[in-house]
Amino acid sequence: MSETTAGAQEDPGVMQEKAAEAARLLRLLADEDRLLLLCLLATEGAMTAAALARALNLPDVRLSRLLDGLREDGLVAPCDGPREVTYRLTDPRTGRILTLLHDICCRPAG
């Protein structure tokens, strides 16, 4: 059991900083196209921009903006593939949140 679950209080300043980080991440996930893109990368692994565009049915301009923004926010990174640049999820916290969302929202109840 962690200290916080055992009843020890965290420093309010630290809690405020962590709350701001969490809120920022949740705002990034609140856009449906961004969320779908990140879910694809979390479940499929690295993908090319062309494969993402096909899977998401997005115009190239929209996909490019999404990838640029997610790269700037540190959630995805490009990696050079043999022929095309591929994108991968880089933030493990985001991967954990996406896994939890998938378990809650995408798996059959029961």
MDTraj code that builds the backbone (N, CA, C; nanometers):
import mdtraj as md
import numpy as np

residues = "MET SER GLU THR THR ALA GLY ALA GLN GLU ASP PRO GLY VAL MET GLN GLU LYS ALA ALA GLU ALA ALA ARG LEU LEU ARG LEU LEU ALA ASP GLU ASP ARG LEU LEU LEU LEU CYS LEU LEU ALA THR GLU GLY ALA MET THR ALA ALA ALA LEU ALA ARG ALA LEU ASN LEU PRO ASP VAL ARG LEU SER ARG LEU LEU ASP GLY LEU ARG GLU ASP GLY LEU VAL ALA PRO CYS ASP GLY PRO ARG GLU VAL THR TYR ARG LEU THR ASP PRO ARG THR GLY ARG ILE LEU THR LEU LEU HIS ASP ILE CYS CYS ARG PRO ALA GLY".split()
xyz = np.array([
    [0.0848, -0.1172, 0.0000],
    [0.0000, 0.0000, 0.0000],
    [0.0892, 0.1234, 0.0000],
    [0.0548, 0.2227, -0.0815],
    [0.1361, 0.3438, -0.0887],
    [0.1097, 0.4311, 0.0325],
    [0.1978, 0.5295, 0.0524],
    [0.1824, 0.6204, 0.1656],
    [0.0500, 0.6938, 0.1613],
    [0.0099, 0.7386, 0.0420],
    [-0.1139, 0.8158, 0.0338],
    [-0.2348, 0.7285, 0.0631],
    [-0.2325, 0.6019, 0.0235],
    [-0.3464, 0.5154, 0.0542],
    [-0.3418, 0.4702, 0.1989],
    [-0.2260, 0.4799, 0.2633],
    [-0.2149, 0.4427, 0.4040],
    [-0.2584, 0.5564, 0.4947],
    [-0.2903, 0.6727, 0.4385],
    [-0.3418, 0.7813, 0.5184],
    [-0.2493, 0.9010, 0.5319],
    [-0.1262, 0.8909, 0.4869],
    [-0.0353, 1.0051, 0.4952],
    [-0.0800, 1.1110, 0.3955],
    [-0.0745, 1.2371, 0.4373],
    [-0.1163, 1.3458, 0.3493],
    [0.0010, 1.3938, 0.2658],
    [-0.0300, 1.4271, 0.1398],
    [0.0710, 1.4866, 0.0530],
    [0.0734, 1.6365, 0.0752],
    [0.1846, 1.6956, 0.0396],
    [0.1998, 1.8401, 0.0466],
    [0.0966, 1.9051, -0.0460],
    [0.0184, 2.0018, 0.0027],
    [-0.0840, 2.0662, -0.0819],
    [-0.0270, 2.1293, -0.2084],
    [0.0935, 2.1856, -0.2010],
    [0.1542, 2.2439, -0.3210],
    [0.1842, 2.1389, -0.4255],
    [0.2330, 2.0238, -0.3809],
    [0.2614, 1.9133, -0.4731],
    [0.1317, 1.8614, -0.5319],
    [0.0302, 1.8480, -0.4474],
    [-0.0996, 1.8007, -0.4970],
    [-0.1560, 1.8958, -0.6019],
    [-0.1390, 2.0255, -0.5807],
    [-0.1890, 2.1238, -0.6774],
    [-0.1156, 2.1096, -0.8100],
    [0.0168, 2.0915, -0.8060],
    [0.0947, 2.0721, -0.9282],
    [0.0499, 1.9459, -1.0014],
    [0.0307, 1.8378, -0.9280],
    [-0.0113, 1.7105, -0.9892],
    [-0.1515, 1.7216, -1.0476],
    [-0.2386, 1.7955, -0.9782],
    [-0.3746, 1.8159, -1.0295],
    [-0.3707, 1.8945, -1.1602],
    [-0.2829, 1.9937, -1.1681],
    [-0.2695, 2.0723, -1.2914],
    [-0.2184, 1.9846, -1.4051],
    [-0.1210, 1.8974, -1.3764],
    [-0.0697, 1.8047, -1.4786],
    [-0.1798, 1.7108, -1.5262],
    [-0.2556, 1.6555, -1.4315],
    [-0.3635, 1.5624, -1.4666],
    [-0.4700, 1.6330, -1.5502],
    [-0.5063, 1.7543, -1.5117],
    [-0.6075, 1.8289, -1.5870],
    [-0.5595, 1.8572, -1.7287],
    [-0.4319, 1.8910, -1.7445],
    [-0.3749, 1.9159, -1.8772],
    [-0.3845, 1.7905, -1.9633],
    [-0.3474, 1.6760, -1.9069],
    [-0.3530, 1.5505, -1.9815],
    [-0.4969, 1.5159, -2.0176],
    [-0.5879, 1.5337, -1.9251],
    [-0.7280, 1.5037, -1.9542],
    [-0.7844, 1.5955, -2.0615],
    [-0.7421, 1.7227, -2.0632],
    [-0.7853, 1.8138, -2.1707],
    [-0.7355, 1.7637, -2.3062],
    [-0.6129, 1.7123, -2.3094],
    [-0.5591, 1.6596, -2.4352],
    [-0.6395, 1.5382, -2.4825],
    [-0.6860, 1.4573, -2.3904],
    [-0.7618, 1.3374, -2.4258],
    [-0.9079, 1.3686, -2.4565],
    [-0.9530, 1.4902, -2.4254],
    [-1.0939, 1.5250, -2.4409],
    [-1.1369, 1.5442, -2.5861],
    [-1.0421, 1.5616, -2.6778],
    [-1.0754, 1.5754, -2.8199],
    [-1.0922, 1.4357, -2.8794],
    [-1.2049, 1.4102, -2.9435],
    [-1.2356, 1.2764, -2.9943],
    [-1.1310, 1.2266, -3.0947],
    [-1.0882, 1.3114, -3.1877],
    [-0.9891, 1.2687, -3.2866],
    [-0.8547, 1.2370, -3.2203],
    [-0.8135, 1.3216, -3.1257],
    [-0.6878, 1.2946, -3.0539],
    [-0.6975, 1.1641, -2.9762],
    [-0.8112, 1.1448, -2.9089],
    [-0.8301, 1.0237, -2.8304],
    [-0.8252, 0.8996, -2.9189],
    [-0.8927, 0.9038, -3.0320],
    [-0.8904, 0.7889, -3.1239],
    [-0.7498, 0.7616, -3.1760],
    [-0.6786, 0.8665, -3.2100],
    [-0.5411, 0.8514, -3.2594],
    [-0.4538, 0.7867, -3.1520],
    [-0.4623, 0.8369, -3.0302],
    [-0.3817, 0.7809, -2.9214],
    [-0.4227, 0.6374, -2.8891],
    [-0.5528, 0.6086, -2.8948],
    [-0.5978, 0.4707, -2.8716],
    [-0.5412, 0.3754, -2.9755],
    [-0.5399, 0.4200, -3.1012],
    [-0.4811, 0.3362, -3.2067],
    [-0.3345, 0.3080, -3.1795],
    [-0.2597, 0.4108, -3.1435],
    [-0.1177, 0.3908, -3.1159],
    [-0.0970, 0.3024, -2.9930],
    [-0.1852, 0.3136, -2.8960],
    [-0.1733, 0.2317, -2.7751],
    [-0.2039, 0.0852, -2.8037],
    [-0.3001, 0.0600, -2.8911],
    [-0.3391, -0.0787, -2.9178],
    [-0.2611, -0.1421, -3.0322],
    [-0.2262, -0.0626, -3.1330],
    [-0.1602, -0.1168, -3.2517],
    [-0.0087, -0.1009, -3.2489],
    [0.0411, -0.0145, -3.1654],
    [0.1842, 0.0158, -3.1661],
    [0.2121, 0.1245, -3.2680],
    [0.3365, 0.1357, -3.3091],
    [0.3762, 0.2406, -3.4029],
    [0.3021, 0.2252, -3.5356],
    [0.2607, 0.3401, -3.5915],
    [0.1881, 0.3407, -3.7188],
    [0.2369, 0.4566, -3.8041],
    [0.2299, 0.4394, -3.9345],
    [0.2648, 0.5489, -4.0252],
    [0.1506, 0.6492, -4.0284],
    [0.1812, 0.7697, -4.0738],
    [0.0779, 0.8721, -4.0874],
    [-0.0288, 0.8261, -4.1869],
    [0.0122, 0.7583, -4.2926],
    [-0.0845, 0.7106, -4.3929],
    [-0.1788, 0.6076, -4.3312],
    [-0.1264, 0.5170, -4.2498],
    [-0.2108, 0.4164, -4.1852],
    [-0.3057, 0.4812, -4.0852],
    [-0.2561, 0.5814, -4.0126],
    [-0.3428, 0.6535, -3.9190],
    [-0.4540, 0.7266, -3.9935],
    [-0.4199, 0.7912, -4.1042],
    [-0.5195, 0.8647, -4.1822],
    [-0.6285, 0.7707, -4.2330],
    [-0.5881, 0.6534, -4.2814],
    [-0.6869, 0.5555, -4.3291],
    [-0.7746, 0.5064, -4.2146],
    [-0.7131, 0.4720, -4.1031],
    [-0.7878, 0.4173, -3.9898],
    [-0.8833, 0.5196, -3.9295],
    [-0.8418, 0.6445, -3.9274],
    [-0.9224, 0.7494, -3.8648],
    [-1.0126, 0.8217, -3.9629],
    [-0.9892, 0.8005, -4.0920],
    [-1.0662, 0.8679, -4.1966],
    [-1.0608, 1.0202, -4.1798],
    [-0.9386, 1.0694, -4.1618],
    [-0.9171, 1.2125, -4.1420],
    [-0.8438, 1.2722, -4.2607],
    [-0.8728, 1.3973, -4.2937],
    [-0.7941, 1.4654, -4.3964],
    [-0.6489, 1.4795, -4.3491],
    [-0.5567, 1.4807, -4.4434],
    [-0.4140, 1.4902, -4.4103],
    [-0.3819, 1.6128, -4.3257],
    [-0.4452, 1.7244, -4.3558],
    [-0.4174, 1.8475, -4.2816],
    [-0.4551, 1.8315, -4.1350],
    [-0.5722, 1.7747, -4.1087],
    [-0.6178, 1.7539, -3.9699],
    [-0.5246, 1.6575, -3.8971],
    [-0.4890, 1.5477, -3.9619],
    [-0.3994, 1.4499, -3.8995],
    [-0.2637, 1.5117, -3.8689],
    [-0.2117, 1.5898, -3.9623],
    [-0.0831, 1.6548, -3.9421],
    [-0.0864, 1.7476, -3.8212],
    [-0.1936, 1.8232, -3.8083],
    [-0.2079, 1.9133, -3.6925],
    [-0.2167, 1.8351, -3.5622],
    [-0.2920, 1.7256, -3.5652],
    [-0.3034, 1.6429, -3.4452],
    [-0.1675, 1.5871, -3.4043],
    [-0.0957, 1.5316, -3.5005],
    [0.0350, 1.4729, -3.4705],
    [0.1341, 1.5791, -3.4229],
    [0.1321, 1.6950, -3.4866],
    [0.2209, 1.8042, -3.4430],
    [0.1928, 1.8432, -3.2988],
    [0.0657, 1.8600, -3.2662],
    [0.0285, 1.8990, -3.1308],
    [0.0645, 1.7929, -3.0281],
    [0.0374, 1.6665, -3.0604],
    [0.0690, 1.5581, -2.9677],
    [0.2195, 1.5417, -2.9507],
    [0.2938, 1.5681, -3.0566],
    [0.4400, 1.5632, -3.0480],
    [0.4909, 1.6763, -2.9582],
    [0.4375, 1.7961, -2.9761],
    [0.4772, 1.9100, -2.8922],
    [0.4443, 1.8862, -2.7455],
    [0.3335, 1.8154, -2.7201],
    [0.2928, 1.7866, -2.5833],
    [0.3638, 1.6646, -2.5243],
    [0.4487, 1.6005, -2.6036],
    [0.5270, 1.4883, -2.5530],
    [0.4529, 1.3565, -2.5424],
    [0.3393, 1.3445, -2.6131],
    [0.2627, 1.2202, -2.6058],
    [0.2968, 1.1221, -2.7164],
    [0.3418, 1.1725, -2.8311],
    [0.3845, 1.0857, -2.9409],
    [0.5199, 1.1328, -2.9916],
    [0.5882, 1.0418, -3.0583],
    [0.7167, 1.0766, -3.1189],
    [0.7280, 1.0056, -3.2529],
    [0.7910, 1.0722, -3.3484],
    [0.8153, 1.0059, -3.4765],
    [0.9368, 0.9151, -3.4640],
    [0.9356, 0.8073, -3.5383],
    [1.0538, 0.7217, -3.5477],
    [1.0684, 0.6839, -3.6944],
    [1.1906, 0.6864, -3.7408],
    [1.2152, 0.6572, -3.8818],
    [1.1968, 0.5087, -3.9083],
    [1.1039, 0.4807, -3.9970],
    [1.0837, 0.3438, -4.0409],
    [1.1662, 0.3187, -4.1652],
    [1.1568, 0.1974, -4.2198],
    [1.2351, 0.1666, -4.3390],
    [1.1976, 0.2514, -4.4600],
    [1.0713, 0.2891, -4.4706],
    [1.0277, 0.3693, -4.5854],
    [0.9567, 0.4970, -4.5452],
    [0.8840, 0.4924, -4.4355],
    [0.8045, 0.6075, -4.3929],
    [0.8291, 0.6347, -4.2449],
    [0.7996, 0.7558, -4.2047],
    [0.8055, 0.7902, -4.0634],
    [0.6857, 0.7270, -3.9943],
    [0.7105, 0.6648, -3.8814],
    [0.6017, 0.6102, -3.8015],
    [0.5919, 0.6901, -3.6722],
    [0.4786, 0.6823, -3.6098],
    [0.4548, 0.7524, -3.4841],
    [0.4239, 0.6505, -3.3763],
    [0.4726, 0.6797, -3.2560],
    [0.4481, 0.5894, -3.1442],
    [0.4114, 0.6707, -3.0211],
    [0.3398, 0.6070, -2.9310],
    [0.3051, 0.6668, -2.8033],
    [0.4314, 0.6710, -2.7174],
    [0.4576, 0.7841, -2.6524],
    [0.5809, 0.7964, -2.5746],
    [0.5585, 0.8114, -2.4248],
    [0.4415, 0.8556, -2.3847],
    [0.4165, 0.8824, -2.2441],
    [0.3507, 0.7609, -2.1789],
    [0.4203, 0.6915, -2.0891],
    [0.3624, 0.5712, -2.0281],
    [0.2364, 0.5996, -1.9456],
    [0.2264, 0.7182, -1.8870],
    [0.1054, 0.7525, -1.8110],
    [-0.0159, 0.7567, -1.9030],
    [0.0030, 0.8120, -2.0217],
    [-0.1064, 0.8170, -2.1181],
    [-0.1467, 0.6755, -2.1584],
    [-0.0483, 0.5889, -2.1785],
    [-0.0775, 0.4495, -2.2115],
    [-0.1607, 0.3821, -2.1038],
    [-0.1296, 0.4079, -1.9782],
    [-0.2052, 0.3491, -1.8670],
    [-0.3487, 0.4012, -1.8655],
    [-0.3650, 0.5310, -1.8878],
    [-0.4995, 0.5890, -1.8901],
    [-0.5798, 0.5321, -2.0067],
    [-0.5169, 0.5193, -2.1229],
    [-0.5868, 0.4655, -2.2396],
    [-0.6275, 0.3204, -2.2171],
    [-0.5424, 0.2425, -2.1520],
    [-0.5765, 0.1036, -2.1201],
    [-0.6975, 0.0983, -2.0273],
    [-0.6982, 0.1841, -1.9276],
    [-0.8114, 0.1892, -1.8352],
    [-0.9392, 0.2324, -1.9077],
    [-0.9304, 0.3348, -1.9920],
    [-1.0471, 0.3780, -2.0693],
    [-1.0986, 0.2657, -2.1588],
    [-1.0057, 0.1935, -2.2203],
    [-1.0447, 0.0810, -2.3061],
    [-1.1179, -0.0243, -2.2243],
    [-1.0651, -0.0573, -2.1058],
    [-1.1298, -0.1562, -2.0210],
    [-1.2694, -0.1131, -1.9784],
    [-1.2866, 0.0154, -1.9503],
    [-1.4151, 0.0670, -1.9042],
    [-1.5140, 0.0854, -2.0194],
    [-1.4674, 0.1417, -2.1295],
    [-1.5581, 0.1851, -2.2363],
    [-1.5714, 0.0893, -2.3531],
    [-1.4712, 0.0077, -2.3783],
    [-1.4704, -0.0702, -2.5024],
    [-1.4924, -0.2194, -2.4833],
    [-1.4724, -0.2689, -2.3659],
    [-1.4929, -0.4122, -2.3437],
    [-1.6380, -0.4391, -2.3085],
    [-1.6876, -0.5534, -2.3510],
    [-1.8267, -0.5866, -2.3175],
    [-1.8438, -0.5963, -2.1655],
    [-1.9566, -0.5482, -2.1186],
    [-1.9862, -0.5577, -1.9750],
    [-2.0112, -0.7049, -1.9381],
    [-1.9762, -0.7378, -1.8176],
    [-2.0095, -0.8734, -1.7758],
    [-1.9001, -0.9347, -1.7051],
])
top = md.Topology()
chain = top.add_chain()
for i, resn in enumerate(residues, 1):
    res = top.add_residue(resn, chain, resSeq=i)
    for name in ("N", "CA", "C"):
        top.add_atom(name, md.element.get_by_symbol(name[0]), res)
traj = md.Trajectory(xyz[None], top)
